Amino acid sequence: FTLIFLFVGHLCFKRGRKNLRKYWRLSKEGPFYRVCAWIFWKWIAFVVWVDRIAFGERLVVNPEGCKPKFTVIKTQSDRIILNWSADRSSWMYPDQYELQVRSSSGAASGEKGTIEGWDVLYSGNGLKYDFVGLTPDTPYHFRIKTFNNKGESAWCGGTFETRQVPVEDGGKGLGYTWKQTSQEVQLTIPCRPAAKAKDIVVNCKATTLCVKDTGVSPPNVLVDGELSNSVKGSEASWALQEDGGTKRLVVVMEKAEPTNDRKSHWRNVIKSHAPVDHRFLSKGLIPGKLEA
């Protein structure tokens, strides 16, 4: 009773409230706060346990309005780490989540069987799943729902793609392949057999690249987008090459900032295109001279 009286008395005065905040800050730095926190959460767990015994299934609420959504997604060439969140239908009972997957080439290998072309990857109350052993550069379709013994929510879907394994420290984009050294980036773009050098228009700026074939009507846009890193636009060069009846356009751009380690090397050329898995890029400098 005395402690309660002193606590209420401190709350009635500005100086007292200031002292209480000070004591609270100090307590968080010592064992007193940890003991209080442990007691508090044990008490909450005890109350929940008693309520579950007393009320049972009456505490379970239909989770139809608790549709989950994907939050942080991390991708590698052989792995996708999924995180999701959802409102809880009841703080007394944890909701369950069912995660399913389907690859573009067919059903993936699931752990608990296939349902209508979807493989069940996970079923439980966790909020994270690490999907490993995947095929590089492949899109996978996921969907997840909340459920308990009273019902289930609607599905939430998402498509996420594994990264490419780099070749010559490069990869492929939409309509081109690319490689890099520490100083330069080279794009190789297939062209129509009748294309001529005068038909090709390459507009390279510091942060954008646009390549068009104007020999057809309307002009065919071969590559267009924002670069993932800056280049020296005025230093870009290109050439139309022919090999065995096939033609390709080779564009070489000089990096504005040379790269010298795995973290700084380019992971894609166009920002919106699929990146390569940086774990397999060269650790240090990438020597060599690229030519158009």
N, C-alpha and C positions, 0 to 999 in steps of 0.2 A: 504493500500500500504506500509506503514511504517513497519508493522509487517512482511509482505512478504519479504521486503528488509533485515530486521534484520535476519530473518530465513535463507535466502539464504546466507547472509554474514557469519553466523555461520558455515554453511556447508562447506565453502571454507577453513576453517582453522581447524587444528587438535584440538586445544584447544576449539574452538567453538563447534565442534562435541561432544567433551567430556562433555561440559556443557549442550548440548541438551540432551544427554543420562541421565545425572544427573537429569535435570528437569523432564524428562519423568518418571524416577523411583520415584521421589518425588510425582509427580502428581498422580501416581497409588495408593498412600497411602491416598489421600484426595478426596474431593468431585469434584474437577475439572475434574479428569479423568472420573468419573462416568457420569458427565454432558456431556462431550464430546462424550463418548461412546453411551449414550442415543440419542444424536443428530445425530450421525453417523448412527445408525441402523434405526432411524426414517426416515432419508433421503433415505437410501437404500430401505426401505419398500415403500416410496412414489414413487421412481423411478420404482420399480417393478409394483406398482399399475398403474402408467401412461402407462408403456409399455404394460401391459395386456389390457388396454382399447384401446390403439392405434393399437396393432398388433393382439390381440385375439388369435385364435387357431394357428396362424402361429408360435407362440413361443413354441408350444407343439411338442416334438420330440418322434419318435417311440422308446420305451425302450427295443427293442429286444436284445441289447447288454449290458443291465444292469441287468444281472441275480443275484438275491440276494443269500446270503449264511448265514447259521447259525453261530453265533459267540459264545457267552457265554450261556451255558445251565446249569441251576440249577435244581436238582431233589430232591423230597421228596417222601414219601410213597403215598401221595394223590395229588401231585402237580408237574407240570413241568413248569418252567419259561423259555421261549424262547426269545432270542435276535437275531437279524439279521442285516445285513448291505448290501448296494448295491450302486453302482455308480448312480448318478442322471442323468437322460436323459436331463434335462434342469434345470438351476438354477432359471428360472423364474416361473416354475410350479412344485409343489411337485408331485412326483410319488405316486401311490397307490400300496398297497400290499394285496395279497389274501393268507391267510393261511388256509390249509386244514389238516385234520387228519383222520387216520383210525387205529383202534386198531387191534391187532392180532386176537381177538375173534369176529371181525366184526366192523361195523361202530360205532363210538362213538357218543355221543349226541351232535349235533352241534346246532348253533343258527339260521342258515339261510338255512337249508335244505341240502339234500344229492345230490352229483353230482358223478355219476359213482362209488358209493361205498365210496366216500370221503365226509366227513362232512366239511362244510365251518365254520371255527372257527372265522375268523376275516377278515375284509376288510376295509382298511383305510390307512392313511399315517404314522402311528406309526411304531416303530422299536422294539416293545416288546409286548409279550402276556403272561399272567399268566393263565395257564390252570389248573383249580382246580377240586376237586371232583372225582379224578381218583381212579382206582383199584390198590392196592399195588402189587408190583412185576409183573408188566405187561408192555410189550413193546408197544409203540405207534409209528406209522409211520406218519411223517409230510412231507408236501411239500408246497413250497411257490413260488410265482411268482410276478414280477413287471408288472403293467399295467397302461395304461391311454387311452384317446379316440383315440390315433393313433395306438395302438397295445399292445403287451404283450411280456414278455421275456419267456425263457424256464423255466421249473420247476426246483427247487432245492429241493432234498429230504434228509431226515435224520430219523433215528430210535433211539428213546431214551426211556429208561425203568425207571419206577417208582421204588423206593427203597422198600425193604422188611420191614415189621414190625417185630422187633426182638422178638424171643421167647427164654426165659432164657438168655437174653442178647446176643443171637446168631442168626443164620439164616441157610440158605442152600446155597451150592455152586454146582458146576457141579459134581454130583455123590457123594455127602456127605451132612451131616448136621453138625452144630457145635454150641458150646456154650462156655461161658467163665466165669471165676472169675477174680478177680484182679490179681491173680498170674499165672493162667494157661488157656490154650485153649484146648478144647477136640473136636476131629473129630470123627464122626461115619460114616463108609463107608460100604455099603452093599457089600457082597461077594457072589460068587457062592456056592451052597450047598455042593459041593465036595471039597471046598478049605480046605487046611491044613496049620497049622502054619508054616511048613517048606517051603511052597510055597510063603509066603509073605515076601517081601523085603521092609523095610522102611528106606529110606535114608534122615535123617533130619539134616540140617545144620543151621547155624545162620540165613540165609535169604532165604533158599529154602527148599522145601519138595517134595519128590518123593516117591510114594507108588506103588509097582508093585505086580501083581500076576503071579509068574513064573511057576505055575502048568499047564499052557496052552501054546500052541505054535501058534503064537508068544506070548511072555509075555504081559499080559493085564495091561496097565497103568491105575491105579485107580485115582490117584491124582498126578499132577505134575505142579509146578509153583513157582513163587517168592512170598514169604510171604509178607504181608502188613506191618508187623513189625518184629523186631528181636526176636529170641528165643534162649534159651540155648540148642543148638543142642544135646549136650552130655547127657542132662537130659531127653530127650524124652523117653517115654515108650509106648508100645502097646500090645494089646492082641486080639486074635480071639475068639469071643463069639458066642454061639449058643442058639437060643431061638425059640422053636416051629418049628424046621426044617429049619429055616432061620439063616444064618450066617452073622455076621457083624464084621468089624475090628474097634477097638476103639484105637485112637492115642491121647496121652496126651502130650502137649508140655508146657514147663515152659517159661513164658515171660521173656525176658532179662531185661525189665524195667516194674515193676508192675504198674498197672493203678489204679487211685484212683478217677476219676471223669468222667463225660459224655464225655468231650472233648478228653480224653486220651484212653478210652476204644476202643477196636478193632471194626471196622465197617465191616471188612471181613477178611478172612484168607488168601486166595490167592489174590494178588493185582489185577489181571485182572477179578476177579469174582464179581458178583453183591453185593454191600454193603447194610447194613441195615440202616434204618433211625435213625440217632444218637439222634434225639429228644426223642426217647422212650427208650434209654438205661438208666441204673441206674445212679442216680445223683452222688452217692458217691462210696464207696468201694463195691465190689461184693464179699461177703464172700463165703466160701465153699472150699471143697477139691475134685478135680476131679480125678477119678481113671480109669485105663485101665483094 
